[in-house]
Amino acid sequence: DYGKKSKPNNYARGHYTVGKEMVDICLDRIRKLADQCTGLQGFLVFHSVGGGTGAGFGALLLERLSVDYGKKSKPNNYARGHYTVGKEMVDICLDRIRKLADQCTGLQGFLVFHSVGGGTGAGFGALLLERLSVDYGKKSKLDFCIYPSPQVSTSVVEPYNSVLSTHALLEHTDVAFMLDNEAIYDICKRSLDIQKPTYTNLNRLVAQVISSLTASLRFDG
């Protein structure tokens, strides 16, 4: 009658027996909360290592979190976006592009939008441009990239990512439009009188620039 309530403060009980029954329920709750996040950065785990639950179940939960969310580690890494995770994803991405291109009656080229400060924008962006050059060599490729600046920076490795990505921009694009991140913020603050610009404000400004550049492609005259 009281078997499950015996032997508290037992690591094995928290990790291998009772903990194993409960961890999927706990991970399901975590997964639902994680799916609601727009930019999940990581997890804060609070527990005591003296008791069976804190030690055993805590260790089990950390192991499972590493398995389920391990690929979200090491952000802002050019090599990760270009050579490891990016290499796994690029064929899926190119397959989607190929399906859309096959539906076009007169494909002119590609517009590529990305930031060169982060690992995905720099690493995966460079890889995608390389593959597009191979598959669609004769098609024009216009690249719109957000360049980082020292005043508005979120990562210390942004300059390295930018330098590595610039090589691909020189080799595999016909025209590259470099949009300075700090300049976009300054235009919002000084010209548009927006003291705390949101991503919506910044994106609208960039969209206005792109719209004026591509007007000749979209309208007669």
C-alpha positions as a Python dict, from the first residue, in 0.01 Angstrom:
ca = {
    (1, 'D'): (0, 0, 0),
    (2, 'Y'): (281, 239, 81),
    (3, 'G'): (557, 112, -147),
    (4, 'K'): (575, 420, -367),
    (5, 'K'): (605, 650, -68),
    (6, 'S'): (906, 475, 83),
    (7, 'K'): (1276, 551, 44),
    (8, 'P'): (1275, 928, -8),
    (9, 'N'): (1600, 1115, -83),
    (10, 'N'): (1705, 837, -315),
    (11, 'Y'): (1891, 938, -634),
    (12, 'A'): (1806, 614, -814),
    (13, 'R'): (1438, 657, -735),
    (14, 'G'): (1436, 1010, -877),
    (15, 'H'): (1639, 917, -1183),
    (16, 'Y'): (1545, 563, -1281),
    (17, 'T'): (1207, 459, -1134),
    (18, 'V'): (953, 725, -1030),
    (19, 'G'): (1142, 999, -1216),
    (20, 'K'): (1128, 803, -1540),
    (21, 'E'): (748, 783, -1511),
    (22, 'M'): (715, 1157, -1455),
    (23, 'V'): (975, 1309, -1691),
    (24, 'D'): (764, 1282, -2008),
    (25, 'I'): (475, 1466, -1841),
    (26, 'C'): (714, 1738, -1728),
    (27, 'L'): (877, 1767, -2074),
    (28, 'D'): (535, 1786, -2238),
    (29, 'R'): (454, 2092, -2022),
    (30, 'I'): (792, 2247, -2106),
    (31, 'R'): (740, 2179, -2479),
    (32, 'K'): (401, 2355, -2475),
    (33, 'L'): (552, 2661, -2308),
    (34, 'A'): (855, 2658, -2543),
    (35, 'D'): (627, 2647, -2849),
    (36, 'Q'): (463, 2971, -2732),
    (37, 'C'): (798, 3154, -2719),
    (38, 'T'): (899, 3368, -3016),
    (39, 'G'): (1270, 3355, -2935),
    (40, 'L'): (1358, 3083, -2685),
    (41, 'Q'): (1710, 3143, -2555),
    (42, 'G'): (1747, 2865, -2297),
    (43, 'F'): (1633, 2728, -1963),
    (44, 'L'): (1687, 2818, -1597),
    (45, 'V'): (1675, 2505, -1380),
    (46, 'F'): (1642, 2538, -1002),
    (47, 'H'): (1685, 2233, -778),
    (48, 'S'): (1857, 2096, -472),
    (49, 'V'): (2112, 1817, -521),
    (50, 'G'): (2073, 1682, -165),
    (51, 'G'): (1738, 1511, -214),
    (52, 'G'): (1633, 1229, -441),
    (53, 'T'): (1401, 1443, -651),
    (54, 'G'): (1638, 1735, -692),
    (55, 'A'): (1941, 1518, -761),
    (56, 'G'): (1797, 1221, -948),
    (57, 'F'): (1505, 1377, -1130),
    (58, 'G'): (1699, 1701, -1184),
    (59, 'A'): (1979, 1511, -1356),
    (60, 'L'): (1731, 1315, -1569),
    (61, 'L'): (1549, 1633, -1672),
    (62, 'L'): (1874, 1803, -1772),
    (63, 'E'): (1972, 1499, -1979),
    (64, 'R'): (1639, 1502, -2164),
    (65, 'L'): (1652, 1879, -2219),
    (66, 'S'): (1997, 1837, -2374),
    (67, 'V'): (1858, 1574, -2611),
    (68, 'D'): (1542, 1767, -2707),
    (69, 'Y'): (1690, 2118, -2722),
    (70, 'G'): (2059, 2049, -2774),
    (71, 'K'): (2052, 2185, -3130),
    (72, 'K'): (1959, 2529, -2998),
    (73, 'S'): (2299, 2573, -2834),
    (74, 'K'): (2596, 2775, -2963),
    (75, 'P'): (2413, 3052, -3147),
    (76, 'N'): (2587, 3320, -3359),
    (77, 'N'): (2831, 3066, -3498),
    (78, 'Y'): (2919, 3092, -3869),
    (79, 'A'): (3065, 2742, -3888),
    (80, 'R'): (2750, 2593, -3733),
    (81, 'G'): (2525, 2765, -3986),
    (82, 'H'): (2750, 2680, -4282),
    (83, 'Y'): (2904, 2339, -4214),
    (84, 'T'): (2705, 2142, -3954),
    (85, 'V'): (2336, 2223, -3889),
    (86, 'G'): (2311, 2434, -4206),
    (87, 'K'): (2437, 2148, -4421),
    (88, 'E'): (2155, 1928, -4288),
    (89, 'M'): (1890, 2190, -4368),
    (90, 'V'): (2005, 2336, -4701),
    (91, 'D'): (1869, 2052, -4917),
    (92, 'I'): (1523, 2087, -4761),
    (93, 'C'): (1534, 2461, -4824),
    (94, 'L'): (1652, 2417, -5185),
    (95, 'D'): (1381, 2162, -5250),
    (96, 'R'): (1116, 2417, -5146),
    (97, 'I'): (1279, 2681, -5366),
    (98, 'R'): (1290, 2437, -5660),
    (99, 'K'): (917, 2366, -5628),
    (100, 'L'): (837, 2738, -5632),
    (101, 'A'): (1076, 2801, -5922),
    (102, 'D'): (912, 2524, -6128),
    (103, 'Q'): (577, 2704, -6094),
    (104, 'C'): (720, 3026, -6242),
    (105, 'T'): (666, 3095, -6613),
    (106, 'G'): (958, 3336, -6638),
    (107, 'L'): (1189, 3324, -6338),
    (108, 'Q'): (1409, 3635, -6334),
    (109, 'G'): (1614, 3573, -6023),
    (110, 'F'): (1619, 3572, -5645),
    (111, 'L'): (1596, 3829, -5368),
    (112, 'V'): (1782, 3710, -5058),
    (113, 'F'): (1722, 3877, -4721),
    (114, 'H'): (1941, 3805, -4420),
    (115, 'S'): (2162, 3947, -4148),
    (116, 'V'): (2534, 3877, -4160),
    (117, 'G'): (2592, 3920, -3786),
    (118, 'G'): (2435, 3594, -3669),
    (119, 'G'): (2530, 3234, -3734),
    (120, 'T'): (2220, 3150, -3940),
    (121, 'G'): (2218, 3467, -4151),
    (122, 'A'): (2592, 3459, -4214),
    (123, 'G'): (2671, 3086, -4228),
    (124, 'F'): (2352, 2941, -4371),
    (125, 'G'): (2300, 3250, -4589),
    (126, 'A'): (2644, 3202, -4747),
    (127, 'L'): (2581, 2831, -4800),
    (128, 'L'): (2243, 2899, -4961),
    (129, 'L'): (2395, 3157, -5198),
    (130, 'E'): (2666, 2910, -5298),
    (131, 'R'): (2410, 2641, -5377),
    (132, 'L'): (2186, 2885, -5567),
    (133, 'S'): (2487, 2979, -5783),
    (134, 'V'): (2536, 2613, -5868),
    (135, 'D'): (2169, 2532, -5938),
    (136, 'Y'): (2065, 2866, -6092),
    (137, 'G'): (2393, 3011, -6223),
    (138, 'K'): (2237, 3228, -6496),
    (139, 'K'): (1967, 3379, -6275),
    (140, 'S'): (2032, 3715, -6108),
    (141, 'K'): (2070, 3722, -5731),
    (142, 'L'): (2005, 4042, -5537),
    (143, 'D'): (2112, 4029, -5174),
    (144, 'F'): (1982, 4256, -4897),
    (145, 'C'): (2189, 4209, -4583),
    (146, 'I'): (2185, 4383, -4244),
    (147, 'Y'): (2541, 4466, -4141),
    (148, 'P'): (2622, 4488, -3768),
    (149, 'S'): (2777, 4793, -3604),
    (150, 'P'): (2977, 4832, -3281),
    (151, 'Q'): (2718, 5063, -3119),
    (152, 'V'): (2421, 4830, -3178),
    (153, 'S'): (2556, 4481, -3117),
    (154, 'T'): (2413, 4171, -2954),
    (155, 'S'): (2715, 3941, -2986),
    (156, 'V'): (3095, 3973, -2974),
    (157, 'V'): (3139, 3743, -3276),
    (158, 'E'): (2933, 3958, -3517),
    (159, 'P'): (3245, 4107, -3688),
    (160, 'Y'): (3387, 3759, -3755),
    (161, 'N'): (3058, 3634, -3899),
    (162, 'S'): (3038, 3942, -4121),
    (163, 'V'): (3390, 3901, -4260),
    (164, 'L'): (3335, 3532, -4335),
    (165, 'S'): (2999, 3601, -4499),
    (166, 'T'): (3130, 3889, -4713),
    (167, 'H'): (3338, 3648, -4921),
    (168, 'A'): (3022, 3461, -5028),
    (169, 'L'): (2849, 3792, -5107),
    (170, 'L'): (3134, 3894, -5337),
    (171, 'E'): (3146, 3558, -5512),
    (172, 'H'): (2782, 3454, -5543),
    (173, 'T'): (2565, 3767, -5574),
    (174, 'D'): (2513, 4005, -5865),
    (175, 'V'): (2425, 4299, -5639),
    (176, 'A'): (2455, 4319, -5260),
    (177, 'F'): (2274, 4597, -5073),
    (178, 'M'): (2435, 4647, -4733),
    (179, 'L'): (2203, 4804, -4475),
    (180, 'D'): (2384, 4938, -4170),
    (181, 'N'): (2204, 4839, -3852),
    (182, 'E'): (2301, 5151, -3659),
    (183, 'A'): (2202, 5381, -3947),
    (184, 'I'): (1854, 5226, -3958),
    (185, 'Y'): (1812, 5294, -3585),
    (186, 'D'): (1935, 5654, -3632),
    (187, 'I'): (1687, 5721, -3915),
    (188, 'C'): (1402, 5597, -3696),
    (189, 'K'): (1513, 5818, -3405),
    (190, 'R'): (1616, 6137, -3588),
    (191, 'S'): (1398, 6147, -3898),
    (192, 'L'): (1089, 5954, -3789),
    (193, 'D'): (1096, 6066, -3422),
    (194, 'I'): (1069, 5709, -3289),
    (195, 'Q'): (1278, 5705, -2971),
    (196, 'K'): (1251, 5330, -2909),
    (197, 'P'): (1222, 5161, -3250),
    (198, 'T'): (1073, 4813, -3256),
    (199, 'Y'): (1158, 4543, -3510),
    (200, 'T'): (835, 4635, -3689),
    (201, 'N'): (956, 4994, -3735),
    (202, 'L'): (1297, 4879, -3857),
    (203, 'N'): (1152, 4622, -4097),
    (204, 'R'): (909, 4874, -4244),
    (205, 'L'): (1195, 5112, -4314),
    (206, 'V'): (1397, 4837, -4484),
    (207, 'A'): (1087, 4732, -4682),
    (208, 'Q'): (1046, 5091, -4805),
    (209, 'V'): (1405, 5093, -4933),
    (210, 'I'): (1361, 4758, -5109),
    (211, 'S'): (1026, 4865, -5255),
    (212, 'S'): (1185, 5171, -5419),
    (213, 'L'): (1470, 4964, -5558),
    (214, 'T'): (1246, 4702, -5715),
    (215, 'A'): (980, 4947, -5844),
    (216, 'S'): (1115, 4925, -6203),
    (217, 'L'): (1069, 4546, -6198),
    (218, 'R'): (710, 4567, -6074),
    (219, 'F'): (570, 4861, -6274),
    (220, 'D'): (574, 4964, -6639),
    (221, 'G'): (751, 5272, -6761),
}
